[in-house]
Amino acid sequence: MLESSPPRSLYRETAGGTGNYPVLAGAQRARVAIVGGGFTGLSTALHLAEAGDDVAVIEAQQPGWGASGRNGGQVNPGLKYDPDTIEAMFGPELGPRMIDFSYGAPDFTFGLIKRLSIACEARQNGTIRAAIRPKPEAAVRTTAAQCERRGMPVSLLDAQAMAARTGTDRYIAGMFDARGGDLHPLKYTIGLAEAAQNAGARIFGGSEVLSLKREAGRWILKTANGSVSAEKVLVATNGYTGALWPDLEQSLVPVFSAIAATEPLAPAVAAAILPERPVLYEAGNITVYYRIDAQNRLLMGGRGPMKPLGDASAIRYLTDYALRLWPALAGTRWTHAWNGRVAITKDHLLHIHEPEDGVLICLGYNGRGVAMASAMGAALAQRLQGRETSPFPMPISPLKPIRFHRFWPLGVKAAILLGRLKDRFGL
């Protein structure tokens, strides 16, 4: 079930308007109907419309309601697994395609933003994957070696270099990838929606799709006030997936990720934290991620309560940790805190399904959706049009529900607790 009102996020208060697309009313037709107005749906709609296709986006709330408008704003390269592991899992043909696509996704995203002139505070200042203890350090070194062997723009940072890059002596090593960066995610989502609409896509808000059925050779998507008849359908609902398609909701686990944001920091304090303005996420079982935004606010993110939250007191572990990293933050006000659902899959990989002719499903970014979802839009558009010029960059897999899915809230809480214990004791 969705929240009754939008979260009071920093992004929503600073987006300069969040768009207001009309409710779907009456009977509509489109060649392609897209369920979900996040990065995946909007990027796909944009690329379809730019190619002259007839596309309609149907969003239950408004574009950017879900994770696309709430995330940490980090534009990070890669997948959860190292390149060698991906090649071992998927073979010498698909594996390299997945690696090239996922690690190249930030360049695609920043290129798209530049081409469309989207004002979303985009900065390509790199991503740091940071290690606190020897086990994560070894993992970071392994990743860096595999990336360097493939000619990627990465570099290994020792403790001294990490202190200079972060402003804290907490880290013993890190990997810097020059392709990463950050942006204001809700401004980016709004910009994508506007660009898609300007290209000819129709976007409907406040229109939850209640049913999806095949009738007379077409797919009929019904809402409370209307319907769309389409030749092809893309379902792109990620962490807010419901019961629209059999077993789809049970194929992933929605996990809440939370973010706390400070007031704009004093210039001297802001200059000492991530002075070159990369983004950072910690290597470990339960990651913490952070960045300094364009207004010199510190945004700290990590796993949070499995329910909507409204202020930073609910995620004191994040704000206390920030003070441990940078004692100069003492007395700084945490003005905003919010959370939202990310879709976690059992194998921690993006899931793409084609359960029936004319139906394409793409979800499960596992917290890596800003860059990947943007780039997926172009690939999905080509597949929906049947004009792929190269093999699809990610595996297309059968839809499989997770066993004992109804117990996922208890399982997530247990997994987070266990992960934090492992991180604390270096396991």
C-alpha positions in Angstrom: 0.0 0.0 0.0 1.3 3.5 -0.9 1.6 6.3 1.6 -1.4 8.5 2.0 0.7 11.6 1.2 4.1 12.3 -0.3 7.1 12.2 2.0 8.4 15.5 3.3 11.7 15.1 1.6 14.3 17.7 0.9 13.9 16.9 -2.8 10.2 17.6 -2.8 10.7 21.0 -1.1 13.5 22.1 -3.5 12.3 20.7 -6.8 10.6 23.9 -7.8 7.3 22.1 -8.7 6.7 18.4 -9.0 4.6 18.2 -12.1 0.9 17.4 -12.2 -0.2 15.1 -14.9 -3.9 14.4 -15.6 -5.9 11.4 -14.4 -6.5 8.8 -17.1 -10.2 9.2 -18.2 -12.2 7.3 -20.8 -10.9 4.8 -23.3 -7.5 5.5 -24.8 -5.3 3.6 -27.3 -1.6 3.5 -27.6 0.9 1.2 -29.3 2.9 0.9 -26.0 1.5 1.4 -22.5 4.0 1.8 -19.6 3.0 1.2 -16.0 5.1 3.3 -13.7 6.4 6.9 -13.9 9.9 6.4 -12.5 13.3 6.5 -14.3 12.6 3.2 -16.2 9.2 4.1 -17.4 10.0 7.7 -18.3 13.3 7.0 -20.0 11.6 4.2 -22.1 8.7 6.6 -23.0 11.2 9.3 -24.0 13.1 7.0 -26.3 10.0 5.5 -27.8 8.4 9.0 -28.4 11.7 10.3 -29.9 11.5 7.5 -32.4 8.0 8.5 -33.3 6.2 5.8 -31.4 2.8 6.1 -29.7 3.3 5.7 -26.0 1.3 6.3 -22.8 2.7 6.3 -19.3 0.3 5.4 -16.5 1.4 6.4 -13.0 -0.4 5.6 -9.7 0.6 8.9 -8.2 2.8 11.4 -10.1 6.2 10.9 -11.8 8.9 10.6 -9.1 6.6 9.5 -6.3 8.6 6.3 -5.7 12.3 5.7 -5.4 13.1 7.8 -8.5 12.2 10.9 -6.5 13.5 9.8 -3.1 16.8 8.1 -3.6 20.3 9.2 -2.5 21.0 10.9 -5.7 24.1 8.8 -6.4 24.8 7.9 -10.0 27.0 4.8 -9.6 28.5 2.4 -12.1 28.4 -1.4 -12.0 26.5 -4.3 -10.5 26.6 -5.9 -7.1 29.0 -8.6 -8.3 32.5 -8.1 -9.6 33.2 -8.3 -13.3 34.9 -11.7 -13.1 31.9 -13.1 -11.2 29.4 -11.7 -13.7 31.3 -13.4 -16.6 31.5 -16.7 -14.7 27.7 -16.5 -14.0 26.6 -15.5 -17.5 29.3 -16.6 -19.9 31.7 -15.0 -22.3 29.1 -13.3 -24.4 26.4 -12.0 -22.1 28.7 -11.4 -19.2 30.8 -8.7 -20.9 27.7 -7.1 -22.3 26.3 -6.8 -18.8 29.6 -5.3 -17.5 29.9 -2.8 -20.3 26.3 -1.7 -19.9 26.2 -1.4 -16.1 29.6 0.3 -15.8 28.8 2.6 -18.7 25.3 3.6 -17.4 26.6 6.8 -15.6 28.1 8.1 -18.8 24.8 7.4 -20.6 22.8 9.2 -17.8 25.0 12.3 -17.7 25.0 12.4 -21.5 21.2 12.2 -21.6 20.9 15.0 -19.0 23.2 17.2 -21.1 21.4 16.4 -24.4 18.0 17.3 -22.8 19.3 20.3 -20.8 17.7 19.0 -17.6 18.6 21.3 -14.7 19.0 18.7 -11.9 22.3 19.7 -10.3 24.2 16.9 -12.1 27.9 16.5 -11.3 30.1 13.8 -12.6 32.7 13.9 -9.9 33.2 10.2 -9.3 32.1 7.5 -6.9 34.2 6.1 -4.0 33.6 2.7 -2.6 35.1 2.8 0.9 36.4 0.1 3.2 36.6 0.3 7.0 38.0 -3.1 7.8 40.3 -5.7 6.2 37.6 -7.9 4.7 35.9 -5.1 2.8 39.3 -3.7 1.9 40.2 -7.0 0.3 36.9 -6.9 -1.7 37.6 -3.4 -2.8 41.1 -4.3 -4.0 39.7 -7.3 -5.9 37.1 -5.1 -7.6 39.7 -2.4 -8.5 42.1 -5.0 -10.0 39.3 -6.5 -12.2 38.2 -3.1 -13.3 41.7 -1.9 -14.1 42.4 -5.0 -16.1 39.4 -4.1 -18.3 40.7 -0.5 -18.8 38.1 1.2 -16.6 38.9 4.7 -15.1 39.3 3.5 -11.6 42.1 3.9 -9.0 42.8 2.4 -5.6 43.1 4.8 -2.7 45.1 4.0 0.5 44.2 5.3 3.9 46.0 8.6 3.4 44.4 9.3 0.1 41.0 8.3 1.6 41.4 10.8 4.4 42.2 13.6 1.9 39.2 12.7 -0.3 36.7 12.3 2.5 37.8 14.5 5.4 37.7 11.5 7.9 40.3 9.0 8.9 37.7 6.2 9.2 38.7 4.4 6.0 41.7 2.1 5.3 41.2 1.9 1.6 38.8 2.8 -1.3 38.2 2.6 -5.0 37.5 5.7 -7.0 35.6 5.4 -10.2 35.6 8.6 -12.3 32.3 7.7 -14.1 30.1 8.2 -11.0 28.5 11.3 -9.7 25.3 12.8 -8.3 22.2 14.7 -9.1 18.9 15.9 -7.6 16.8 12.9 -8.4 13.3 14.5 -8.3 14.4 17.3 -10.6 15.9 14.7 -12.9 12.6 12.7 -12.9 10.6 15.8 -13.6 12.9 16.7 -16.4 12.6 13.3 -17.9 8.8 13.5 -17.7 8.7 16.9 -19.4 11.1 15.7 -22.1 9.0 12.6 -22.8 5.9 14.6 -23.0 7.5 17.2 -25.3 8.6 14.3 -27.6 5.0 13.2 -27.8 4.4 10.7 -24.9 1.2 10.9 -23.0 1.6 10.8 -19.2 -1.2 10.2 -16.8 -0.9 10.7 -13.0 -3.2 9.6 -10.1 -4.1 6.5 -12.2 -3.3 3.2 -10.6 -3.6 0.3 -13.0 -6.0 -2.1 -11.5 -6.0 -4.9 -14.1 -4.0 -6.0 -17.1 -5.8 -8.5 -19.4 -5.6 -9.7 -23.0 -8.7 -9.0 -25.1 -9.0 -9.4 -28.9 -5.3 -9.4 -29.5 -4.6 -6.3 -27.4 -3.7 -5.6 -23.8 -6.3 -3.7 -21.8 -5.1 -1.7 -18.8 -7.9 -0.5 -16.6 -7.9 2.2 -14.0 -10.6 3.6 -11.8 -11.6 6.2 -14.4 -10.4 4.9 -17.7 -8.5 2.3 -19.8 -5.7 2.0 -22.3 -5.7 -0.5 -25.1 -2.2 -1.3 -26.2 -0.2 -3.7 -28.5 2.7 -3.9 -26.0 3.1 -3.2 -22.3 6.0 -2.4 -20.1 5.6 -2.9 -16.3 8.2 -0.8 -14.5 7.0 -0.5 -10.9 10.1 -1.6 -9.0 9.7 -1.3 -5.1 6.1 -0.3 -5.4 5.0 -3.4 -7.4 1.6 -4.8 -6.5 -0.5 -7.7 -7.7 -0.9 -6.5 -11.3 0.8 -9.6 -12.7 0.7 -13.1 -11.2 3.7 -13.8 -8.9 5.4 -10.5 -9.8 5.0 -9.0 -6.3 6.4 -12.2 -4.8 9.5 -12.1 -7.0 11.2 -9.3 -5.1 11.4 -7.8 -1.6 10.7 -4.1 -1.0 13.2 -2.7 1.4 13.1 0.8 2.9 16.1 3.0 2.4 16.3 6.2 4.5 18.0 9.5 4.1 18.7 12.3 6.5 19.8 15.8 5.3 21.4 18.6 7.2 20.9 22.3 6.9 23.5 24.0 4.5 26.8 23.5 6.3 29.1 26.3 7.2 31.6 26.9 4.4 34.6 25.6 6.3 32.8 22.4 7.4 31.4 21.8 3.9 34.9 22.3 2.3 36.4 19.6 4.6 33.8 16.8 3.8 34.3 15.2 0.4 36.1 18.3 -0.8 36.2 17.2 -4.5 32.5 16.3 -4.3 32.5 12.6 -5.2 29.8 10.4 -3.8 30.6 7.6 -1.4 29.2 4.3 -0.3 30.7 1.9 2.2 31.6 -1.7 1.3 30.1 -4.1 3.8 27.0 -6.1 4.6 24.8 -3.1 5.4 26.0 -0.1 3.4 25.9 3.6 4.4 26.1 6.1 1.6 26.5 9.9 1.5 27.2 13.0 -0.5 27.3 16.8 -0.2 24.7 18.4 -2.4 24.9 21.5 -4.5 23.7 23.6 -1.5 26.4 22.2 0.8 24.0 19.9 2.7 25.2 16.6 3.9 22.9 13.7 2.8 23.4 10.4 4.8 21.6 7.3 3.6 21.2 3.7 4.7 18.7 1.0 5.7 15.9 2.4 7.8 12.6 1.5 9.5 10.3 -0.7 7.5 7.6 2.1 7.5 7.4 5.7 6.4 9.3 8.2 8.6 9.0 11.9 9.1 12.0 13.1 11.0 15.7 12.3 11.6 15.1 11.0 15.2 14.0 7.7 13.7 17.4 7.2 12.0 19.7 8.4 14.8 22.2 5.7 13.8 22.9 7.6 10.6 23.1 11.1 12.1 25.3 9.8 15.0 27.5 8.0 12.5 28.0 11.3 10.6 29.1 13.0 13.8 31.6 10.1 14.3 33.0 10.7 10.8 33.2 14.5 11.1 33.1 15.8 14.7 32.9 19.4 13.3 29.2 18.6 12.6 28.4 19.0 16.3 25.5 21.4 16.6 24.4 21.0 13.0 20.6 20.7 12.5 19.2 17.7 10.6 16.3 19.4 8.8 14.9 16.6 6.7 14.5 12.8 6.8 12.5 10.5 4.5 12.5 7.0 3.1 11.1 4.9 0.3 11.1 1.4 -1.1 13.9 -0.1 -3.2 13.3 -3.4 -4.9 15.7 -6.2 -3.8 15.8 -9.4 -5.8 16.9 -12.8 -4.5 20.0 -12.8 -6.7 20.6 -9.0 -6.3 20.4 -8.5 -10.0 18.0 -6.6 -12.2 15.1 -8.8 -13.4 13.7 -8.5 -16.9 10.8 -10.8 -17.8 8.7 -11.4 -20.9 6.0 -13.6 -19.4 3.7 -13.3 -22.5 3.8 -12.0 -26.0 3.7 -8.2 -25.8 4.5 -7.9 -22.1 7.9 -6.7 -20.9 8.7 -6.3 -17.2 11.8 -4.6 -15.8 12.4 -4.1 -12.0 14.7 -5.0 -9.1 17.5 -2.4 -9.3 18.7 -3.3 -5.8 19.6 0.3 -4.9 21.5 0.9 -8.2 18.7 2.4 -10.2 19.6 6.0 -11.1 22.1 5.1 -13.8 20.9 1.6 -14.7 17.2 2.6 -15.1 18.1 5.6 -17.2 20.1 3.5 -19.6 17.6 0.6 -19.6 15.1 3.0 -21.1 16.9 3.1 -24.4 17.4 -0.7 -24.5 13.8 -1.4 -23.5 12.5 1.1 -26.1 14.4 -0.7 -28.9 13.1 -4.1 -27.7 9.5 -2.8 -27.6 9.9 -1.5 -31.1 11.6 -4.7 -32.4 14.5 -2.7 -33.7 17.4 -3.9 -31.6 20.7 -3.3 -33.4 22.7 -5.4 -30.9 22.0 -8.2 -28.4 20.0 -7.2 -25.3 22.5 -6.1 -22.6 20.9 -7.9 -19.7 19.6 -11.4 -19.1 15.8 -12.0 -19.7 14.8 -14.5 -17.1 11.6 -16.4 -16.2 9.5 -15.0 -13.5 10.0 -16.9 -10.2 8.3 -16.0 -6.9 10.5 -16.1 -3.7 9.6 -18.9 -1.4 7.9 -17.9 1.9 7.6 -14.4 0.5 4.9 -13.5 3.1 7.5 -13.6 5.8 9.7 -11.0 4.1 9.3 -8.2 6.7 10.7 -10.5 9.4 13.4 -11.7 7.1 14.5 -8.2 6.2 14.8 -7.1 9.8 16.8 -10.2 10.7 19.1 -9.7 7.6 19.8 -6.1 8.5 20.5 -7.0 12.1 22.8 -9.8 11.1 24.5 -7.6 8.5 25.2 -4.9 11.1 26.6 -7.5 13.5 28.9 -8.9 10.8 30.1 -5.4 9.9 30.8 -4.6 13.6 32.9 -7.6 14.1 34.5 -7.6 10.6 32.9 -10.8 9.4 
